[in-house]
């Protein structure tokens, strides 16, 4: 197969450590030839790992994309509010684009990126990686095989994990909707996407409730300090202790604030970066729990629940059909047949790449689609993602309006076409 070339815009956790390792593991299929990253340490580290010459290392996406087209593909893995402009420019420069989710916190920008993809006759694939995992692919296949009949209702739980919500959504890059996206978009657009995909029906109505119930100053214990390492008297008994996490089981997550995972560097980061802040004294505003109710065009319903207060990071799903029921929890599916009363257990192979195999799965699929591109759409195209993003936008609108039921058609007219 032909080797394809790529440029990376944003060499953070998702770009450098999520998708780019595919080029290391399969060098005959993908090669990175340029990188744009504002952090000089990350830029240098990525360039060294992928053998990129200095003259093809750039401190900004603008500098990279003002060059003549250098590759077949642009992987764009910047922060949520930094997707729109580089994506439009890359498409105009005739790159096929693999874009980290969410597309944008702006409905209008989502539509304009979709339009640019079609006008330039280039793929714009959004990294809704769950569709590419063995687990979710098996669920979709069983539904398509009519193993449970017509889907009537789905219940999906996203257990974020108490340590993960503290890391990413209280202290981290996605803690404030004013600088990133609402939780339903930044974290749970994956879930809106798989629900849309599994139902294979337009969503017509949503309602939602949720709040920032725990992680705020009103719950700060007496004796707590602004930073965990600055003499906090309750740090040793706090579930959200930054030192306990980043110097213990969460050491790998310290890469978000230091490239060198030495004890000295981690402690320094806990003193100087937001990742060392008290979870009750941060600038976060996104919800720590939320539920969404959905009705689809054929009358089927779905209920989604996201909660940060769980021990494990996982998704659990129950799909109820007219002939049977399907339950899943990460590495196992159980199919219950209404006629025979048989229970069929399906063990899912444990993938080696991140997101249950989705990180490598989407890159592999995208490369194949680029090689054979004939003007069609990918599995998680911009068009597909706009539909599920609309569900997330409407859910947040409902939540902010005390659970008001939102008609998706009316919402699209007023919010997606302006």
SELUM-636962 format. One line per field, with one value per residue (C-alpha): residue number from 1; x negated, y negated, z. Coordinates in pm, 1 decimal, padded with zeros to 6 digits. Example, Ala and Ser with C-alpha at 12.3 -4.5 7.8 and 13.67 -1.06 7.14 Angstrom:
BEGIN
n <- (1,2)
u <- (-01230.0,-01367.0)
v <- (00450.0,00106.0)
w <- (00780.0,00714.0)
END
This chain:
BEGIN
n <- (1,2,3,4,5,6,7,8,9,10,11,12,13,14,15,16,17,18,19,20,21,22,23,24,25,26,27,28,29,30,31,32,33,34,35,36,37,38,39,40,41,42,43,44,45,46,47,48,49,50,51,52,53,54,55,56,57,58,59,60,61,62,63,64,65,66,67,68,69,70,71,72,73,74,75,76,77,78,79,80,81,82,83,84,85,86,87,88,89,90,91,92,93,94,95,96,97,98,99,100,101,102,103,104,105,106,107,108,109,110,111,112,113,114,115,116,117,118,119,120,121,122,123,124,125,126,127,128,129,130,131,132,133,134,135,136,137,138,139,140,141,142,143,144,145,146,147,148,149,150,151,152,153,154,155,156,157,158,159,160,161,162,163,164,165,166,167,168,169,170,171,172,173,174,175,176,177,178,179,180,181,182,183,184,185,186,187,188,189,190,191,192,193,194,195,196,197,198,199,200,201,202,203,204,205,206,207,208,209,210,211,212,213,214,215,216,217,218,219,220,221,222,223,224,225,226,227,228,229,230,231,232,233,234,235,236,237,238,239,240,241,242,243,244,245,246,247,248,249,250,251,252,253,254,255,256,257,258,259,260,261,262,263,264,265,266,267,268,269,270,271,272,273,274,275,276,277,278,279,280,281,282,283,284,285,286,287,288,289,290,291,292,293,294,295,296,297,298,299,300,301,302,303,304,305,306,307,308,309,310,311,312,313,314,315,316,317,318,319,320,321,322,323,324,325,326,327,328,329,330,331,332,333,334,335,336,337,338,339,340,341,342,343,344,345,346,347,348,349,350,351,352,353,354,355,356,357,358,359,360,361,362,363,364,365,366,367,368,369,370,371,372,373,374,375,376,377,378,379,380,381,382,383,384,385,386,387,388,389,390,391,392,393,394,395,396,397,398,399,400,401,402,403,404,405,406,407,408,409,410,411,412,413,414,415,416,417,418)
u <- (00000.0,-00107.6,-00266.1,-00073.7,-00223.8,-00082.8,-00138.8,-00040.9,00110.5,00109.9,-00136.5,00038.6,00181.9,00430.3,00212.0,-00131.9,-00028.9,00314.8,00300.1,-00060.4,-00199.0,-00034.2,-00319.3,-00574.8,-00398.1,-00325.3,-00599.2,-00524.6,-00172.4,-00212.3,-00489.6,-00477.2,-00671.2,-00594.4,-00461.0,-00310.2,-00312.7,-00349.1,-00517.7,-00887.3,-00950.8,-00659.0,-00752.8,-01112.4,-01010.5,-00768.7,-01017.0,-01285.8,-01053.9,-00935.0,-01255.4,-01118.3,-01383.2,-01402.9,-01285.3,-00955.6,-00888.2,-00664.2,-00554.1,-00203.6,00042.9,00042.8,-00328.4,-00281.0,00025.5,-00120.2,-00363.9,-00272.7,-00094.2,-00348.5,-00149.3,00166.0,00318.5,00345.5,00416.7,00555.4,00546.2,00558.9,00793.6,01169.2,01183.1,00877.8,01023.9,01213.5,00948.3,00676.1,00935.8,01070.5,00718.0,00605.8,00909.2,00850.4,00490.1,00630.0,00534.4,00760.7,00826.8,00854.0,00991.4,01003.3,01351.9,01552.2,01561.9,01627.7,01836.1,02004.3,02286.4,02215.3,01848.2,01942.9,02157.8,01893.5,01629.0,01866.5,01931.6,01558.2,01494.6,01748.9,01637.7,01273.9,01363.1,01164.0,01237.0,01306.6,01322.8,01399.4,01229.0,01538.2,01317.1,01577.9,01725.0,01389.0,01354.3,01423.9,01678.8,01902.1,01854.4,01984.2,02292.7,02367.5,02322.6,02561.2,02828.4,02783.7,02813.4,03157.0,03047.3,03266.5,03526.5,03614.3,03442.8,03702.3,03488.8,03124.5,02975.5,02612.9,02407.6,02075.6,01884.5,01616.0,01420.8,01365.3,00993.8,01055.0,01313.4,01076.1,00787.7,00957.3,01275.6,01195.2,00823.1,00755.4,00805.7,01179.1,01282.2,01445.3,01699.8,01593.9,01248.5,01328.6,01675.9,01966.5,01918.1,02183.8,01971.7,01611.7,01655.7,01988.2,02011.0,01870.4,02189.1,02421.8,02240.7,02275.1,02640.2,02711.2,02517.5,02682.1,03033.6,02979.4,03272.4,03291.1,03319.3,03625.9,03645.7,03419.0,03435.2,03155.7,03073.4,02738.6,02525.1,02191.8,02302.0,01977.5,01663.9,01710.3,01596.4,01908.2,01780.7,01421.0,01326.2,01196.0,00817.4,00794.9,00556.6,00551.5,00291.0,00274.2,-00099.7,-00075.0,-00003.7,00346.8,00445.9,00703.4,00496.7,00420.1,00789.7,00916.8,01016.3,00900.6,00548.0,00326.3,-00000.1,00150.3,00277.4,-00012.7,-00283.1,-00092.0,00146.0,00193.3,-00175.2,-00130.3,00130.9,-00135.2,-00248.5,00013.4,-00214.1,-00566.2,-00747.2,-00992.0,-00808.8,-01059.0,-00940.1,-01106.7,-00929.0,-00590.6,-00613.5,-00721.5,-00418.1,-00188.2,-00312.9,-00302.7,-00029.3,00348.7,00308.8,00202.6,00504.4,00763.5,01067.8,01287.5,01090.1,01045.8,01198.6,01412.2,01775.1,01869.3,02116.1,02003.1,02316.6,02581.4,02866.4,03012.9,03342.8,03385.1,03672.2,03605.5,03809.1,03951.9,04060.3,03759.2,03606.8,03266.2,03142.7,02784.9,02625.8,02280.2,02140.7,01795.7,01845.3,01744.4,01439.0,01376.8,01373.7,01612.2,01927.4,02218.7,02504.9,02840.4,03023.7,03384.4,03533.3,03853.4,03689.4,03420.2,03196.1,02827.4,02609.8,02250.7,01978.7,01644.6,01512.5,01827.8,02163.0,02460.5,02741.6,03073.1,03317.2,03689.2,03794.9,03536.2,03441.5,03080.6,02809.4,02514.7,02200.2,01956.5,01609.7,01446.2,01073.7,00868.4,00706.1,00360.6,00416.6,00600.5,00978.4,01044.0,00862.8,01037.5,00726.1,00545.5,00873.2,00972.8,00627.2,00622.2,00970.1,00892.4,00577.7,00773.0,01043.0,00783.2,00616.7,00948.6,01119.3,01389.7,01584.9,01775.3,01796.0,01612.9,01776.2,01743.0,01762.1,01834.2,02192.4,02245.9,02080.1,02290.0,02599.8,02471.1,02320.5,02666.7,02798.8,02529.7,02594.9,02968.1,02910.3,02702.8,02970.9,03228.3,03010.3,02960.1,03336.8,03439.1,03492.5,03709.5,03787.1,03602.5,03736.5,03431.3,03576.2,03664.9,03332.0,03142.8,03325.8,03252.7,02900.9,02732.7,02829.5,02736.2)
v <- (00000.0,-00355.4,-00544.6,-00861.4,-01174.9,-01400.1,-01723.2,-01751.4,-02069.1,-02044.0,-01795.8,-01753.2,-01439.5,-01350.6,-01441.2,-01322.5,-01032.4,-00934.5,-00930.8,-00991.8,-00665.6,-00492.9,-00627.1,-00471.1,-00134.8,-00132.1,-00341.6,-00192.5,-00339.9,-00685.8,-00940.9,-01281.0,-01543.4,-01862.3,-01975.3,-02294.2,-02324.5,-02636.5,-02448.6,-02420.5,-02108.7,-01921.8,-02042.1,-01925.9,-01593.0,-01516.1,-01620.4,-01395.7,-01095.5,-01128.8,-01249.2,-01587.2,-01842.1,-02174.7,-02374.7,-02186.8,-02258.9,-02559.4,-02749.4,-02809.5,-02656.8,-02980.3,-02940.8,-02580.7,-02639.4,-02941.6,-02697.6,-02513.7,-02184.8,-01949.3,-01630.1,-01436.4,-01480.3,-01742.0,-01608.8,-01894.4,-01832.5,-02180.5,-02289.6,-02306.9,-02677.8,-02650.5,-02406.4,-02633.6,-02849.8,-02586.9,-02340.5,-02585.0,-02677.6,-02315.0,-02223.8,-02525.4,-02407.1,-02073.1,-01860.6,-01577.7,-01659.9,-01440.2,-01670.5,-01605.7,-01628.8,-01835.7,-02019.1,-02353.7,-02498.8,-02716.2,-02563.3,-02808.0,-02708.1,-02339.9,-02403.6,-02614.1,-02343.3,-02085.1,-02317.0,-02378.3,-02005.3,-01959.4,-02267.1,-02152.6,-01788.7,-01673.6,-01445.4,-01604.6,-01322.8,-01395.4,-01183.7,-01015.3,-00717.8,-00498.6,-00393.9,-00238.5,-00019.9,00356.3,00299.6,00045.6,00202.7,00533.7,00361.2,00197.1,00528.5,00715.0,00447.2,00460.6,00841.3,00798.0,00995.1,00786.4,00666.9,00300.2,00080.6,-00073.9,-00236.5,-00282.2,-00367.5,-00479.3,-00565.3,-00744.2,-00697.7,-00962.6,-00865.2,-01089.0,-01127.1,-01199.1,-01469.4,-01636.3,-01618.1,-01725.0,-01908.4,-02081.4,-02155.9,-02089.7,-02227.7,-02151.2,-02294.4,-02614.3,-02640.8,-03000.4,-02884.7,-02532.1,-02374.5,-02264.1,-01917.2,-01762.7,-01865.0,-01836.8,-01497.6,-01352.3,-01435.3,-01080.0,-00954.1,-01169.6,-01035.5,-00665.1,-00708.3,-00876.0,-00599.8,-00308.0,-00448.3,-00534.7,-00774.4,-01154.2,-01284.7,-01509.2,-01624.0,-01649.0,-01764.2,-01778.5,-01843.7,-01881.5,-02111.6,-02180.8,-02030.9,-01954.1,-02121.1,-02478.4,-02701.3,-02632.4,-02278.2,-02368.7,-02195.5,-02404.3,-02402.0,-02366.0,-02589.9,-02715.5,-02453.0,-02103.8,-02128.0,-02463.2,-02340.8,-02202.1,-02032.2,-01799.7,-01689.5,-01346.8,-01256.9,-01436.1,-01203.0,-01467.7,-01519.8,-01628.3,-01496.1,-01154.8,-01124.7,-01266.6,-01105.7,-00776.6,-00596.9,-00906.4,-00971.2,-00934.0,-01209.8,-01449.7,-01473.4,-01743.4,-01978.4,-01832.9,-01637.9,-01483.1,-01264.1,-01305.8,-01357.2,-01698.8,-01814.5,-01684.4,-01857.9,-02177.2,-02149.2,-02097.7,-02426.1,-02629.1,-02491.9,-02457.6,-02082.1,-02141.6,-02353.6,-02266.2,-02126.4,-02356.5,-02670.8,-02650.9,-02853.2,-02563.2,-02604.1,-02287.6,-02041.8,-01742.2,-01541.4,-01560.4,-01357.0,-01386.7,-01245.9,-01195.9,-01108.4,-00986.9,-01012.0,-00658.6,-00700.4,-00529.0,-00692.3,-00715.1,-00823.2,-00931.9,-00991.6,-01139.2,-01147.9,-01230.4,-01050.3,-00693.6,-00487.6,-00366.1,-00538.1,-00336.9,-00328.9,-00091.7,-00046.2,00133.2,00157.6,00279.7,00419.2,00589.9,00935.0,00912.5,00707.2,00622.1,00516.5,00405.1,00291.0,00225.1,00576.7,00791.5,00797.5,01003.8,01075.8,01196.1,01357.8,01318.7,01635.6,01889.9,01711.9,01787.5,01557.9,01521.5,01371.5,01210.4,01127.6,00833.9,00859.2,00609.9,00364.2,00223.6,-00131.9,-00406.0,-00453.3,-00081.3,-00055.3,-00360.5,-00576.2,-00340.5,-00226.3,-00571.0,-00644.1,-00312.4,-00371.6,-00731.9,-00635.5,-00377.1,-00634.5,-00885.3,-00627.3,-00535.5,-00874.0,-00916.2,-01207.0,-01002.1,-01044.9,-00871.9,-00688.0,-00994.2,-01263.0,-01626.3,-01570.0,-01285.8,-01485.2,-01794.6,-01584.5,-01456.5,-01794.2,-01943.8,-01700.0,-01818.6,-02187.4,-02136.2,-01939.2,-02223.7,-02473.9,-02263.4,-02231.4,-02606.8,-02652.5,-02427.8,-02115.8,-02275.3,-02031.5,-02137.2,-02059.9,-01980.0,-02111.4,-02448.0,-02460.0,-02395.5,-02673.9,-02927.8,-02824.4,-02636.2,-02851.1,-03196.0)
w <- (00000.0,-00069.9,00219.1,00300.2,00450.0,00719.9,00907.0,01273.0,01413.2,01791.2,01943.7,02277.6,02435.5,02161.3,01865.3,01970.9,02194.9,02062.0,01682.4,01576.9,01723.6,01427.6,01214.3,01450.5,01451.7,01077.5,00913.7,00570.6,00583.5,00739.4,00781.6,00951.1,00758.1,00956.1,01294.0,01435.2,01813.8,02031.3,02318.3,02219.0,02429.1,02276.2,01929.2,01966.4,02119.1,01837.7,01569.6,01717.8,01744.0,01384.1,01221.4,01114.7,01007.8,01188.7,00889.1,00900.4,01268.3,01328.0,01635.1,01500.1,01258.9,01059.7,00979.5,00870.0,00654.3,00478.2,00318.0,-00004.0,00063.5,00219.9,00270.7,00192.4,00538.0,00811.3,01160.6,01368.8,01743.4,01892.7,02171.7,02107.7,02024.1,01797.9,01542.6,01307.1,01139.7,01083.5,00954.5,00697.2,00587.3,00563.1,00352.4,00128.7,00092.5,-00030.1,00269.8,00378.0,00745.7,01054.2,01324.0,01697.7,01849.1,01908.2,01576.0,01746.1,02030.6,01764.6,01555.8,01274.9,01260.3,01245.3,00939.8,00770.3,00815.2,00668.7,00372.8,00316.5,00306.3,00027.4,-00167.4,-00164.1,-00235.7,00065.0,00357.7,00693.8,00946.9,01312.5,01580.0,01720.6,01791.3,01964.6,01628.6,01538.5,01848.7,01857.8,02137.6,01965.5,01621.6,01762.1,01905.1,01571.3,01388.2,01621.6,01569.7,01191.9,01203.8,01365.1,01670.5,01903.9,01653.4,01626.4,01881.4,02112.7,02381.6,02480.7,02818.7,02813.9,03122.3,03096.1,03421.1,03392.8,03706.6,04007.5,03926.1,03556.0,03614.5,03860.9,03613.2,03288.7,03384.0,03713.4,03685.1,03318.0,02968.6,02953.0,03290.0,03164.1,02882.6,02815.3,02704.6,02580.3,02546.4,02765.6,02916.7,02691.6,02392.7,02513.4,02683.4,02583.6,02212.2,02179.7,02342.5,02134.4,01829.0,01913.7,02012.5,01678.7,01500.1,01680.1,01646.0,01277.8,01306.4,01325.5,01679.8,01698.7,02062.1,02367.4,02728.0,02982.4,03347.1,03519.3,03729.6,03893.4,04221.9,04404.2,04267.3,04385.6,04671.8,04876.3,04936.8,05021.6,05350.2,05638.0,05623.6,05245.5,05050.3,04692.7,04599.7,04749.3,04823.1,05001.7,05353.1,05300.8,05627.5,05467.1,05163.6,05307.5,05333.4,05021.1,04732.6,04485.8,04621.1,04330.8,04485.0,04555.4,04198.0,03994.0,04206.2,04218.9,03981.7,03766.5,03701.1,03325.6,03328.1,03454.9,03090.7,03060.8,03254.2,03223.0,02951.9,03201.9,03452.7,03734.8,04089.9,04093.9,03777.3,03890.1,04227.6,04051.4,03823.7,04120.9,04261.9,03939.5,03710.4,03738.3,03786.1,04145.1,04237.0,04496.6,04316.1,04522.9,04436.8,04059.6,03776.4,03650.7,03547.9,03355.6,03505.8,03710.0,03625.6,03351.9,03205.3,02854.8,02728.7,02353.0,02121.3,01766.9,01447.5,01469.2,01831.5,01989.9,02296.7,02461.3,02801.1,02858.5,03197.9,03256.9,03609.9,03744.3,04075.3,03990.4,04080.7,03727.5,03389.9,03172.9,02963.9,03022.1,02778.4,02767.0,02433.1,02441.9,02121.7,02015.9,01998.6,02260.9,02482.0,02459.2,02752.6,02737.8,02975.2,02803.0,02735.9,02738.9,02561.6,02675.6,02431.1,02576.6,02330.4,02409.9,02222.5,02337.5,02661.6,02568.5,02697.9,02465.1,02613.2,02372.7,02500.7,02326.2,02255.4,02454.9,02211.4,02274.8,02152.3,02339.4,02364.1,02336.3,02003.8,01861.5,01829.2,01594.5,01439.7,01317.8,01176.2,00990.0,00848.9,00755.3,00565.0,00365.7,00287.4,00169.7,-00056.9,-00217.0,-00199.9,-00463.8,-00317.7,-00059.7,00316.2,00598.5,00888.6,01113.2,00848.2,00922.3,00807.4,01054.7,01331.2,01269.2,01340.2,01674.2,01766.7,01716.4,01978.6,02221.5,02152.3,02205.2,02526.1,02670.0,02565.6,02750.5,03061.8,03078.3,03048.1,03338.7,03128.5,02859.7,02577.6,02260.7,01913.6,01700.2,01373.9,01526.2,01708.7,01384.2,01203.3,01476.1,01570.4,01287.0,00989.5,01119.7)
END
